[in-house]
């Protein structure tokens, strides 16, 4: 719910850190099976066994409005599922059943690859699927910005 939910709970706001931690080491790892690259996507354009889901707003997907990249449109065969539609007016995830209905018609979760402009909104769609119990989808983190950087890669415009 973000800041609005915090304030609705009557919780305090400050411009100072609430916790001071000693410097340390963070060890993190990427679950490689949940991430794909441009080569994977290129190899599967037009492949009905992989379902590419674009999380950007409908106007960016259609190529009507591009605010970031030099070319507008989407990867051929992608379906548009704007990430903002996963959230209610209170900025919290909608209930799992509602989210599940948005995604279950696309295909099996392991066959779904999320993308957006730069990978951030795609991650929100992947998380929404997890919230809905649809586990195993993947993210193309390079997304549209990486895809369109290569002039040899195909692209499409329009709502479909």
N, C-alpha and C positions, 0 to 999 in steps of 0.2 A: 503493500500500500504506500510505500514511500513516505515522504515528509508529511503529507496530509494525514495518513494513518497515525503517524507518530504524534502529531499535534492533536488529533481526535482522541487519543488515549490520555491526553493531558500531560504528556511527558515533557521534560525540560529541554530547552535548546541552549546551546552554548557555543562559543567560538574557540573553546579550549579542548584539548584532548581529554577524554573521560578516563582513559587508562594509559599509563606510560609503561612501555615494555622495554626491557633490555634488548639490545641488538642480538640477533640470533641468526640461525641458518634455516631456511625453508627448503625442504626437499619436495619437489613436485615432479609428476610424470604425466605424460599424455597417453591416454588409452588409444593407441594407434588404430585399433579396429573401429573407432568411432569417428575417424577423420579420413577424408579422401582428398586427393589433389586434382589439379587441372587435367592431368593425363587420364585419370580415372573417369572424370566427367566426359572428356572428349571421346574416350573409347565407348561411352555408353549413351551418347546423344542418339536418340531414335530407338534405343533399346527398351522394349516394353517391360523388361524385368527390373529396371531401375526407375524410380519415381522421383524426379527432381522437383523440389518445392521451394519457391522463391518467397521470402518473407517480407519483401519490400511493399510499400503502398502500391495500390493498383495503378495509379498514374505513372509511377516510375517503371513498374513491370511492363506496362503497355508502351513505354517509350514516349509518353506525352510530356513528361517532366523529368529531367535529369539534373540534379543539383550538384553532383559530385564528379561523375565520370565524363569523358569526352564523347562517348557514344551512348545513346539511350536505347533501351529495349531489354530483352531477356534471352537466356540460353534457350535454344529451340527445344520444345517438348516440356519445358517447365510448367508447373501449375502455380498459380498465385494463391498464397494463404498468408495475408498480412499478419505479422506477429501481434499487432495491437488488438486483433480480434480475439486473442486468448485472454484478455483482461476485461474486467467489469469496470463500471464507472468509478469504483473505489481504487482502481489501479492494482487490484489483487487478481490472481488467477481466477477465472470462472471455475465452476465445479467440474470435476473430472469427467462426468458424463457428457457435459456440453462440449468440452474440448475434444473428447474421444470422437464425438459425432463429426467434428470438423476434419479429423484426420483419418479415420478408419476407412473411409471410402477411397482413399488414395491407393492403398495397398499394404502389404505386410510391412511392419516397422523396419525390419532388416533391409528392405528394398528402398526405403525412403532416404534421400539425401537432401539436406536443407542447405540453402544458400540465400544470400541477400546482396547487399552492396559490398560489405567488407567482412562478413562473418558474425557480427555481433547479434543482429536480429535473427539470423539463422539459429544461433545458439538458444535464443528465447523460444523459438518454435520447437527445437529438439527437447528443451526442458519441459515445455508444455506437454509434449507427447509422453514424456516420462511421468509427469503429474497425472496424466490420464491412464497410466498403466500400459501404454504402447511403447515398450522398451526395445532398444536396439537400433534406432535410426542413427544416421551419420550426418556429419557437417562438412561441407566444402568451405573451408575457412577463407580461401582466397576470393571466393565469390565473384560477383560481377566485375569488381575493379580489376582483379587478376585476369578473369576470363577475357575481357574486352581489350586488355593491354596487348594481346596478340592479334594483329589484324587478319590472320589466317583462320581464326576461329569463327564459326557461324554465329549469327544472332538473329533474333526475330523481334517484331513489334506487334502491337495489338493486344487485345484482352486474352487471346488464346495462345 
